[in-house]
Amino acid sequence: MEEDFACLYIIRGEPYRSGTCVNLRADETLVGRVSHLVVPELAFTNAFVSRKHFIIRKENDKAVLYDLGSRHGTEINGSRLTPHTPYSLNNFDIIKLAKGMIVLHFSFLFAEQTLEFEPLSMTKQMEIPDLQPKIHWEKRECLIGNKRIPMSDKEYLFIRVLHEKINQLVTLEEIRSKVWPERSLGANGFSDVSHDELNALVYRIRKKYGKDTFLISAVRGNGYVLESELISS
């Protein structure tokens, strides 16, 4: 039996359940859209995905992604790839297809458990009003439509650290050190901020500003990804 090599976690992408883990143990893994001519190893139903969209190959212990000339392109960490050009994947890379309606998380660390994601379904996204949040960093307030919402220190620091690496995974260690700089380090050298404290902060942000205002995806055991495009001033 082939050893586990790496995996793709599906944050968002129909028809799969969020948190689905796809093992990349094969020498090649084709990602695309299912048809009567082509059945990719990872097949989505979205019409913006090409039948042969991209392929991941194992090359000298690396996972190398090639966009196969897809019509709508492949983005990694917010940058669009050049077709048929190799891209060596790194831990925590975020891959987007179909104008962001499909989001994948790459990792060399294979995990059996289902990860905790809170993505939006395609249908739900269509129902979101066009109220792009605007952040006044100096005033530490969030403007949603005509409503001004003051941000607490922790809310401000959390959104800021995610915004600085938008569309990229921000590790739990970085979040803890930047959002709770006053906290002491534990025996392992990391901040003693608990998972419960961090989860409580994310819950308060979603409740206060609206669940769909900041599209934050949580990758259990790794960190968070901010997918929202914010207007800054």
C-alpha positions as CSV (number, residue, x, y, z in Angstrom):
1,M,0.0,0.0,0.0
2,E,1.3,3.4,-0.9
3,E,2.2,5.7,2.0
4,D,0.3,8.9,2.8
5,F,2.1,11.8,1.1
6,A,-0.1,14.9,1.3
7,C,-3.7,15.9,1.1
8,L,-6.2,18.5,0.0
9,Y,-8.8,19.7,2.4
10,I,-12.0,21.0,0.8
11,I,-13.0,24.2,2.5
12,R,-15.7,24.9,0.0
13,G,-16.7,23.1,-3.2
14,E,-19.8,21.3,-4.3
15,P,-20.7,18.4,-4.2
16,Y,-18.3,17.7,-1.3
17,R,-18.9,18.2,2.4
18,S,-16.7,20.9,3.9
19,G,-13.8,19.3,5.6
20,T,-13.5,16.4,3.2
21,C,-9.9,15.2,3.0
22,V,-8.5,14.0,-0.4
23,N,-5.3,11.9,0.0
24,L,-2.7,12.7,-2.7
25,R,-0.8,9.4,-2.4
26,A,-1.0,8.7,-6.2
27,D,1.7,9.9,-8.5
28,E,-0.8,12.1,-10.3
29,T,-4.1,13.5,-9.1
30,L,-6.4,15.2,-11.6
31,V,-8.8,17.9,-10.4
32,G,-11.6,19.1,-12.7
33,R,-15.3,18.7,-13.6
34,V,-16.9,15.4,-14.2
35,S,-18.2,14.7,-17.7
36,H,-19.0,11.6,-19.8
37,L,-15.5,11.9,-21.3
38,V,-13.4,12.7,-18.2
39,V,-13.7,11.6,-14.6
40,P,-11.1,13.4,-12.5
41,E,-9.9,11.9,-9.2
42,L,-11.4,15.1,-7.6
43,A,-14.4,16.2,-9.6
44,F,-16.5,19.3,-8.9
45,T,-19.9,20.2,-10.3
46,N,-19.3,23.9,-10.7
47,A,-19.6,25.1,-14.3
48,F,-16.6,27.4,-13.9
49,V,-14.3,24.5,-13.3
50,S,-12.7,23.0,-16.5
51,R,-13.0,19.3,-17.2
52,K,-9.2,19.0,-16.8
53,H,-8.5,22.0,-14.5
54,F,-5.2,21.2,-12.8
55,I,-3.1,18.2,-11.9
56,I,-0.9,17.6,-8.9
57,R,2.2,15.4,-9.5
58,K,4.7,13.9,-7.1
59,E,8.1,15.0,-8.2
60,N,11.1,14.3,-6.0
61,D,9.1,14.3,-2.8
62,K,7.4,17.5,-3.8
63,A,3.8,18.1,-4.7
64,V,3.8,20.1,-7.9
65,L,0.7,21.7,-9.3
66,Y,0.1,22.4,-13.0
67,D,-2.8,24.4,-14.3
68,L,-3.9,22.6,-17.5
69,G,-4.9,25.7,-19.4
70,S,-8.2,26.1,-17.5
71,R,-10.6,28.7,-18.8
72,H,-11.1,30.5,-15.5
73,G,-7.7,29.9,-14.0
74,T,-6.2,28.7,-10.7
75,E,-5.2,30.9,-7.9
76,I,-2.8,30.1,-5.1
77,N,-2.6,32.4,-2.1
78,G,-4.4,35.1,-4.2
79,S,-2.0,34.9,-7.2
80,R,-3.2,33.4,-10.5
81,L,-0.9,30.7,-12.0
82,T,0.5,30.7,-15.4
83,P,-0.9,27.7,-17.3
84,H,1.3,24.6,-17.8
85,T,3.9,26.1,-15.4
86,P,5.0,24.1,-12.4
87,Y,4.2,25.4,-8.9
88,S,5.7,23.5,-5.9
89,L,3.0,23.4,-3.2
90,N,3.8,24.4,0.3
91,N,2.1,23.6,3.6
92,F,-1.0,25.8,4.2
93,D,-1.3,26.9,0.5
94,I,-4.8,28.0,-0.3
95,I,-6.0,27.1,-3.8
96,K,-9.0,28.8,-5.4
97,L,-11.1,27.9,-8.4
98,A,-14.3,29.2,-10.0
99,K,-13.9,32.8,-8.8
100,G,-13.5,31.7,-5.2
101,M,-16.5,29.3,-5.1
102,I,-14.1,26.4,-4.6
103,V,-11.4,26.7,-2.0
104,L,-8.9,24.0,-1.1
105,H,-6.2,23.8,1.6
106,F,-3.0,21.9,0.8
107,S,-1.0,20.1,3.5
108,F,1.8,17.6,3.7
109,L,0.4,16.6,7.1
110,F,-2.2,14.0,6.4
111,A,-5.0,13.8,9.0
112,E,-7.7,11.2,9.3
113,Q,-10.2,13.4,11.1
114,T,-12.6,15.8,9.4
115,L,-11.5,19.4,9.9
116,E,-13.8,22.1,11.2
117,F,-14.7,24.6,8.5
118,E,-17.6,27.1,8.4
119,P,-17.8,27.9,4.7
120,L,-20.7,29.4,2.8
121,S,-22.6,27.2,0.3
122,M,-22.9,28.6,-3.3
123,T,-26.6,29.3,-2.8
124,K,-26.0,31.2,0.5
125,Q,-23.3,33.3,-1.1
126,M,-25.8,34.5,-3.7
127,E,-28.1,35.8,-0.9
128,I,-25.5,38.0,0.7
129,P,-26.2,41.7,0.1
130,D,-23.4,43.7,-1.5
131,L,-22.3,45.4,1.7
132,Q,-18.6,45.1,1.6
133,P,-17.2,45.9,5.1
134,K,-14.9,48.9,5.4
135,I,-12.3,49.1,8.2
136,H,-11.0,52.4,9.6
137,W,-7.8,51.1,11.2
138,E,-6.9,54.3,13.0
139,K,-10.4,54.8,14.4
140,R,-10.7,51.0,15.1
141,E,-14.2,50.8,13.7
142,C,-16.0,48.8,11.1
143,L,-18.4,50.4,8.6
144,I,-21.1,48.0,7.2
145,G,-23.5,49.9,5.0
146,N,-24.4,53.0,7.1
147,K,-23.7,51.4,10.4
148,R,-20.5,52.2,12.3
149,I,-19.4,49.5,14.8
150,P,-16.5,50.2,17.2
151,M,-14.0,47.3,17.4
152,S,-12.6,46.1,20.7
153,D,-8.8,45.7,21.0
154,K,-8.9,41.9,20.5
155,E,-11.4,42.1,17.6
156,Y,-9.2,44.8,15.9
157,L,-5.9,42.8,16.4
158,F,-7.5,39.5,15.2
159,I,-9.0,41.0,12.0
160,R,-5.8,42.9,11.3
161,V,-3.5,39.9,11.5
162,L,-5.8,37.9,9.2
163,H,-6.1,40.9,6.8
164,E,-2.3,41.2,6.5
165,K,-2.3,37.7,5.0
166,I,-5.6,37.7,3.2
167,N,-6.4,34.4,1.5
168,Q,-3.5,32.7,3.3
169,L,-3.6,30.6,6.4
170,V,-2.4,32.4,9.6
171,T,-1.2,29.9,12.2
172,L,-2.5,29.7,15.7
173,E,0.8,30.6,17.1
174,E,1.0,33.8,15.1
175,I,-2.6,34.7,16.1
176,R,-1.9,34.1,19.8
177,S,1.3,36.1,19.8
178,K,-0.1,39.1,17.9
179,V,-3.6,39.3,19.4
180,W,-2.5,38.5,23.0
181,P,1.0,40.0,23.2
182,E,0.6,40.5,26.9
183,R,0.3,36.8,27.7
184,S,3.1,34.8,29.0
185,L,4.7,31.8,27.2
186,G,3.9,28.3,28.2
187,A,6.3,25.4,28.8
188,N,6.3,24.7,25.0
189,G,7.5,28.2,24.2
190,F,4.1,29.3,22.9
191,S,1.5,31.7,24.3
192,D,-0.8,30.2,27.0
193,V,-3.9,31.4,25.2
194,S,-6.4,28.5,25.1
195,H,-8.4,27.2,22.2
196,D,-11.6,28.2,24.1
197,E,-10.4,31.8,24.3
198,L,-9.7,31.9,20.6
199,N,-13.0,30.2,19.7
200,A,-14.8,32.6,21.9
201,L,-13.3,35.6,20.2
202,V,-14.2,34.3,16.7
203,Y,-17.8,33.6,18.0
204,R,-18.1,37.2,19.3
205,I,-16.9,38.7,16.0
206,R,-19.4,36.6,14.0
207,K,-22.2,37.5,16.3
208,K,-21.4,41.2,16.5
209,Y,-20.6,42.0,12.9
210,G,-22.7,39.3,11.2
211,K,-21.6,35.8,10.3
212,D,-21.1,36.7,6.6
213,T,-19.3,40.0,7.0
214,F,-15.9,38.4,7.5
215,L,-15.5,35.1,5.6
216,I,-13.3,33.4,8.1
217,S,-12.5,29.7,7.6
218,A,-11.1,27.8,10.6
219,V,-8.7,24.9,10.0
220,R,-8.6,22.9,13.2
221,G,-5.1,22.6,14.7
222,N,-3.6,25.0,12.1
223,G,-5.2,28.4,12.1
224,Y,-7.6,30.7,10.2
225,V,-8.0,32.1,6.7
226,L,-9.7,35.4,5.9
227,E,-11.3,35.2,2.5
228,S,-13.2,38.5,2.6
229,E,-12.0,41.5,0.6
230,L,-12.0,44.5,2.9
231,I,-11.9,48.1,2.1
232,S,-9.2,49.8,4.3
233,S,-8.7,53.4,5.2
